Structures are given as C-alpha cells and as structure tokens.
Amino acid sequence: MVDPDSGKKRTYYIGLLLILLAAGLWSLNGALIKLIQRQSDQPQAIGLAVSIAFYRSLIAGIFLAPFAWGKYHTLLPRTGERKWYVIRPAGLACVLFFALMTVFFVFANTMTKAANAIILQYTSTFWIFGLSPWLLKEKPSARDVPILLLAMVGIGIIFAENASTDLPGLMIALGSGLFYALLTLMIRMLRDSHSGAVTVMNNIGSAILILPAMFIFGSFVVPTSMVVLLLILGVIQFGLPYYFYSLGLARVPAPHVAIITMIEPVLVPVWAYWAVQEIVSIQTMAGGAIILVAVLLAIFSAHEARKRELQEAVVHPENG
C-alpha cells in the first residue's frame, strides 16, 4: 500500500531544497555587480545601476521564457473573477514589487558594501512574519520566533560593524528589503500558477517598467567585457534561482522560506571577497555564523513541524 502522505512529505522537502539552492545562487549577486562596477567608467552613476537592473531582468526573462511555454494561462484571472485586468491582481503587484526590489538592490550594491546591501535586504523577514498572517493566513509558530530572533541577532552584529557606511545606501538597501518581502508574499499568493510563468512575468515585466529609466539614465550599449558578466548575472544568478524560488514557495510556507533564505547574506561577503577582495571582518563572520545556525534550526523545526502535521492527519483524518 502506498502512503498518500509520503508524496506530500517529499514535495515539502523538495521545496526546502529548491529554496536553499535559490539562496545559494542569489548569493553571487554582490560579487558579480562589483565586478561589473569595476568594468564601468562611471562605477557609481545612476545609469550603471539602471542598466544592470534592466539587463539582468531582460536576460533572465528571455532565458526562462521557453520553460513556461504553454503555461502563461495560469496567470489569467480565475473563472468567475472580474476580468477588467489582463493578469491576476497578485501578478500585477508581483511585477511592480519585483521591479522595485531589483532597482533598489542594485543601487544599494553600487553605493555600499555587498554585505551591507544583502544584510539590510533581509530585514524583509520582519515584514514577511508580520504580513503573512494578514495576507496569507499563514501564522509563524511560536517555535519559529526564537529562531527568527537569533537570526536577527546575527544580522544586527554584522550591521553594527558597517554602521558608518553612508546613510543613502543603507536606506535604499532597507527599501529593497520591504519590496523583497512584498514580492515573496505575492509569489506565495500565486502558488497555484505555473512557477516558470510567474518568474518570466516578473522579469519581463520588470524590464518593461525599468525601460523608461533606461532611456533617461541608462545605456543600451555596454562594453564587451561586461556582456559575459551580465549574461551570468541574468541567467545563473537571477533567472534560475527565481524559478527555483517560485517552485519552492509553492511547497513551503512563507515564514519558513523567510528564515531559510538567510543563508544568502552569509555567502555574499565570501564571494565578494573572492571576486574583488572586499574585506570581511571577524565581526561579520561571527554574525554570519549565527545566521547559519538559525538556518539549520529553521530547517530542523520545519522538519519536525511537518512530521507532526502528518502524524495528526493519520490520527485525525477528518481534520485533513
């Protein structure tokens, strides 16, 4: 006899793996943006940040488009809904928040250290935990709260080390955290849509929204030395992980995702040092170690919570 719950368990753990893989690939962002910045004649110009954000989204969307072929109808309004909009409202919000997150994050990386940018983006976890009960009806369990607080201690330690960085870059990084949280919640709302279609919609839609800024500030012609880096940024660092992220969010509750993806700020300073010798202090490494412990505890907590849910479903099948 086949255990019907074994498939649910496997699906859930596959979702965890996909989220971890996405966070690992995302962690290449700071190093790649810093390398592109070195290739530019105007490394802190607004135009550079706009150009990176535009090409990263455009390349990712084009690369992933074939993976979602024939699935774009899942983004349309459900039967019976008003159809004055072409895409479901959560989809429209998703594109907007994706574009804002992309632009704010790239700006932050060109104005401050990669570690600062990614650490402050992960203040998104506060927003996700606060808004999930309201928007998704997904309440974090009591056992998740201490894990979140532990992770935030790690982030606080790293931030204290870099608090002297100029205020504009830090504020922009905080803004990217808010939009990242809203994006996560919208993707979770679209979990019944095809993950590839959601990812392509976000990337192509983001490129379209950024296009007017490209005409004003950006440059459609980039040096040959930057082309390869932009392709890597668009495909490997941006396109694939957001596809994995969408797949994972269809299987894993948003509060668990918020904690598990905190492995990204641990890895970002490592790659930034390897790529451009951006120094990581002992204090930053200590904070990263605390975050990593929190991630491992979150995975264990998710594993135990899932086991209990499955056991209760067997004992009380009428509740399932």
C-alpha positions as CSV (number, residue, x, y, z in Angstrom):
1,M,0.0,0.0,0.0
2,V,1.3,3.4,-0.9
3,D,1.4,6.0,1.8
4,P,-0.5,9.1,0.5
5,D,1.3,11.4,2.9
6,S,4.8,10.3,1.7
7,G,4.2,12.2,-1.5
8,K,3.3,15.4,0.4
9,K,6.4,15.0,2.6
10,R,8.7,14.5,-0.4
11,T,7.2,17.6,-2.1
12,Y,7.7,19.7,1.0
13,Y,11.4,18.7,1.3
14,I,12.0,19.2,-2.4
15,G,10.6,22.7,-1.8
16,L,13.1,23.3,1.0
17,L,16.0,22.1,-1.3
18,L,14.8,24.5,-4.0
19,I,14.7,27.4,-1.7
20,L,18.3,26.7,-0.4
21,L,19.5,26.3,-4.0
22,A,17.9,29.6,-4.9
23,A,19.5,31.4,-2.0
24,G,22.9,29.9,-2.9
25,L,22.8,31.2,-6.4
26,W,21.4,34.6,-5.3
27,S,24.5,35.0,-3.1
28,L,26.6,35.6,-6.2
29,N,24.8,38.9,-6.8
30,G,27.2,41.2,-4.8
31,A,30.4,39.8,-6.4
32,L,29.0,40.0,-9.9
33,I,27.7,43.5,-9.5
34,K,31.0,44.6,-8.0
35,L,32.9,43.1,-11.0
36,I,30.6,44.9,-13.4
37,Q,31.1,48.1,-11.5
38,R,34.8,47.7,-12.0
39,Q,34.4,47.5,-15.7
40,S,32.4,50.7,-15.9
41,D,33.8,54.2,-16.4
42,Q,31.2,55.6,-14.0
43,P,31.0,53.0,-11.2
44,Q,28.6,55.0,-9.1
45,A,26.4,56.6,-11.7
46,I,22.7,56.2,-11.6
47,G,22.9,54.9,-15.2
48,L,25.0,52.0,-14.2
49,A,22.5,50.7,-11.6
50,V,19.6,51.2,-14.0
51,S,21.4,49.4,-16.8
52,I,22.3,46.4,-14.6
53,A,18.8,46.1,-13.3
54,F,17.3,46.3,-16.8
55,Y,19.6,43.8,-18.5
56,R,19.5,41.4,-15.5
57,S,15.7,41.2,-15.7
58,L,15.6,41.1,-19.5
59,I,18.2,38.4,-19.9
60,A,16.6,36.3,-17.2
61,G,13.1,36.6,-18.7
62,I,14.2,35.7,-22.2
63,F,16.3,32.7,-21.0
64,L,13.4,31.3,-18.9
65,A,10.5,32.0,-21.4
66,P,10.7,28.6,-23.1
67,F,10.4,26.8,-19.7
68,A,7.0,28.3,-19.2
69,W,5.7,27.8,-22.8
70,G,2.0,26.9,-22.8
71,K,1.7,27.8,-19.1
72,Y,1.0,31.5,-19.2
73,H,-2.7,31.0,-19.0
74,T,-2.2,30.2,-15.3
75,L,-1.6,33.9,-14.7
76,L,-5.0,34.8,-16.0
77,P,-8.0,35.6,-13.7
78,R,-9.7,32.6,-12.3
79,T,-13.1,31.6,-13.7
80,G,-15.8,33.8,-12.3
81,E,-13.5,36.7,-11.4
82,R,-13.9,40.1,-12.9
83,K,-11.7,40.4,-15.9
84,W,-11.0,44.1,-16.4
85,Y,-7.4,43.2,-15.7
86,V,-5.3,41.0,-18.0
87,I,-3.3,39.3,-15.2
88,R,-4.5,38.5,-11.8
89,P,-4.1,41.4,-9.3
90,A,-1.4,39.5,-7.3
91,G,0.5,39.1,-10.6
92,L,0.4,42.8,-11.3
93,A,1.6,43.6,-7.8
94,C,4.3,40.9,-8.2
95,V,5.8,42.6,-11.2
96,L,5.8,46.1,-9.5
97,F,7.5,44.8,-6.4
98,F,10.0,42.7,-8.4
99,A,11.0,45.8,-10.4
100,L,11.3,48.0,-7.3
101,M,13.3,45.3,-5.4
102,T,15.7,44.9,-8.4
103,V,16.4,48.6,-8.8
104,F,16.8,49.3,-5.1
105,F,19.1,46.3,-4.5
106,V,21.3,47.1,-7.5
107,F,21.5,50.8,-6.3
108,A,22.4,49.7,-2.8
109,N,25.2,47.4,-4.2
110,T,26.8,50.3,-6.1
111,M,26.6,52.7,-3.1
112,T,27.8,50.4,-0.2
113,K,29.4,47.1,0.5
114,A,27.8,43.9,-0.8
115,A,27.5,42.7,2.7
116,N,25.6,45.8,3.8
117,A,23.2,45.6,0.8
118,I,22.3,41.9,1.3
119,I,22.1,42.1,5.1
120,L,19.6,45.0,5.1
121,Q,17.6,43.4,2.3
122,Y,16.9,40.6,4.8
123,T,15.0,42.9,7.1
124,S,12.3,41.5,4.7
125,T,11.9,38.7,7.2
126,F,10.3,41.2,9.7
127,W,7.8,42.2,7.1
128,I,7.1,38.6,6.0
129,F,6.4,37.5,9.6
130,G,4.2,40.5,10.2
131,L,2.2,40.4,7.0
132,S,1.9,36.7,6.4
133,P,-1.0,36.2,8.9
134,W,-2.9,39.1,7.3
135,L,-2.3,38.4,3.6
136,L,-1.8,34.6,3.5
137,K,-3.4,33.4,6.7
138,E,-0.1,31.7,7.5
139,K,1.0,32.3,11.1
140,P,4.5,31.5,12.2
141,S,4.6,29.0,15.0
142,A,5.8,30.0,18.5
143,R,8.9,27.9,18.0
144,D,9.8,29.9,14.9
145,V,10.0,33.2,16.8
146,P,13.2,32.5,18.8
147,I,14.9,31.2,15.6
148,L,14.0,34.5,13.9
149,L,15.3,36.5,16.8
150,L,18.6,34.5,16.7
151,A,19.0,35.2,13.0
152,M,18.3,38.9,13.6
153,V,21.0,39.0,16.3
154,G,23.4,37.8,13.6
155,I,22.2,40.5,11.2
156,G,22.5,43.1,13.9
157,I,26.1,42.1,14.7
158,I,27.0,42.5,11.0
159,F,25.2,45.8,10.7
160,A,26.9,47.2,13.7
161,E,30.3,46.6,12.1
162,N,29.3,48.5,9.0
163,A,27.1,51.3,10.6
164,S,29.5,54.0,9.4
165,T,28.5,53.5,5.8
166,D,26.7,56.5,4.2
167,L,23.1,56.7,5.0
168,P,21.6,56.8,1.4
169,G,23.0,53.4,0.5
170,L,21.7,51.9,3.8
171,M,18.2,53.4,3.3
172,I,18.0,52.1,-0.2
173,A,19.0,48.7,1.0
174,L,16.2,48.8,3.6
175,G,13.8,49.7,0.8
176,S,14.9,46.6,-1.1
177,G,14.0,44.6,1.9
178,L,10.5,45.9,2.0
179,F,9.9,45.2,-1.6
180,Y,11.5,41.7,-1.4
181,A,9.1,40.9,1.4
182,L,6.1,42.1,-0.6
183,L,7.3,40.1,-3.6
184,T,7.6,36.9,-1.6
185,L,4.1,37.3,-0.3
186,M,2.7,37.9,-3.8
187,I,4.6,34.9,-5.2
188,R,3.1,32.8,-2.4
189,M,-0.4,34.1,-3.4
190,L,0.3,32.9,-7.0
191,R,1.4,29.4,-5.9
192,D,-1.4,27.8,-8.0
193,S,0.1,29.4,-11.1
194,H,3.0,27.9,-13.0
195,S,6.3,28.8,-11.3
196,G,8.1,29.4,-14.6
197,A,5.3,31.7,-15.9
198,V,5.4,33.7,-12.7
199,T,9.2,34.1,-13.0
200,V,9.1,35.1,-16.6
201,M,6.3,37.6,-16.0
202,N,8.3,39.2,-13.1
203,N,11.5,39.5,-15.1
204,I,10.0,40.7,-18.4
205,G,7.5,43.0,-16.6
206,S,10.3,44.4,-14.5
207,A,12.4,45.1,-17.7
208,I,9.4,46.9,-19.2
209,L,8.9,49.0,-16.1
210,I,12.6,50.0,-16.0
211,L,12.7,50.8,-19.7
212,P,11.7,54.5,-19.4
213,A,14.6,55.0,-16.9
214,M,16.9,53.3,-19.3
215,F,16.1,56.0,-21.9
216,I,16.8,58.7,-19.4
217,F,19.7,57.4,-17.3
218,G,20.9,54.1,-18.8
219,S,22.8,52.9,-21.8
220,F,21.7,50.2,-24.2
221,V,25.3,49.8,-25.4
222,V,27.6,48.1,-22.9
223,P,31.4,47.3,-23.1
224,T,32.2,43.8,-24.4
225,S,33.9,43.0,-21.1
226,M,30.6,43.4,-19.4
227,V,28.5,41.2,-21.7
228,V,29.6,37.9,-20.2
229,L,29.1,39.2,-16.7
230,L,25.6,40.4,-17.5
231,L,24.7,37.1,-19.0
232,I,25.9,35.2,-15.9
233,L,24.1,37.7,-13.7
234,G,20.8,37.4,-15.7
235,V,20.8,33.6,-16.2
236,I,22.7,31.9,-13.4
237,Q,22.3,34.4,-10.5
238,F,18.9,35.8,-11.3
239,G,16.7,33.8,-13.7
240,L,17.3,30.2,-12.5
241,P,17.2,31.0,-8.7
242,Y,13.9,32.9,-9.0
243,Y,12.4,30.0,-10.9
244,F,13.6,27.7,-8.1
245,Y,12.3,30.2,-5.6
246,S,8.8,30.2,-7.2
247,L,8.8,26.4,-7.2
248,G,9.8,26.3,-3.6
249,L,7.3,28.8,-2.5
250,A,4.5,26.7,-3.9
251,R,5.5,24.0,-1.4
252,V,6.9,25.8,1.6
253,P,5.1,28.4,3.9
254,A,6.4,31.9,3.6
255,P,7.6,32.2,7.2
256,H,9.9,29.1,6.8
257,V,11.1,30.5,3.5
258,A,12.0,33.8,5.1
259,I,14.3,32.1,7.6
260,I,15.9,29.6,5.3
261,T,16.9,32.1,2.7
262,M,19.0,33.9,5.3
263,I,21.9,31.7,4.2
264,E,22.3,34.2,1.4
265,P,23.8,37.0,3.5
266,V,26.2,34.5,4.9
267,L,27.6,33.7,1.5
268,V,27.5,37.1,-0.1
269,P,30.6,38.5,1.7
270,V,32.5,35.3,0.9
271,W,32.0,35.7,-2.9
272,A,32.6,39.5,-2.7
273,Y,36.0,38.9,-1.1
274,W,36.9,36.2,-3.6
275,A,35.9,38.4,-6.6
276,V,37.0,41.9,-5.6
277,Q,38.9,41.4,-2.3
278,E,36.1,43.2,-0.3
279,I,37.3,42.6,3.3
280,V,35.0,40.7,5.6
281,S,35.7,41.4,9.3
282,I,35.7,38.8,12.1
283,Q,32.6,40.5,13.5
284,T,30.8,40.0,10.2
285,M,31.9,36.3,10.1
286,A,30.6,35.9,13.6
287,G,27.2,37.3,12.7
288,G,27.2,35.1,9.6
289,A,27.8,32.0,11.7
290,I,24.9,32.9,14.0
291,I,22.6,33.3,10.9
292,L,23.8,29.9,9.6
293,V,22.9,28.3,12.9
294,A,19.5,29.9,12.7
295,V,19.0,28.5,9.2
296,L,19.9,25.0,10.4
297,L,17.5,25.3,13.3
298,A,14.8,26.5,10.9
299,I,15.2,23.5,8.7
300,F,15.1,21.2,11.7
301,S,12.0,23.0,13.1
302,A,10.3,22.7,9.7
303,H,11.1,19.0,9.5
304,E,9.6,18.4,13.0
305,A,6.5,20.5,12.3
306,R,5.9,18.6,9.1
307,K,6.2,15.3,10.9
308,R,3.6,16.4,13.5
309,E,1.2,17.5,10.8
310,L,1.4,14.2,9.0
311,Q,1.0,12.2,12.2
312,E,-2.1,14.3,13.2
313,A,-3.5,13.7,9.7
314,V,-3.2,10.0,10.2
315,V,-4.7,10.1,13.7
316,H,-7.4,12.5,12.8
317,P,-8.1,12.1,9.1
318,E,-11.3,14.0,9.3
319,N,-9.3,17.2,10.1
320,G,-7.4,17.0,6.8
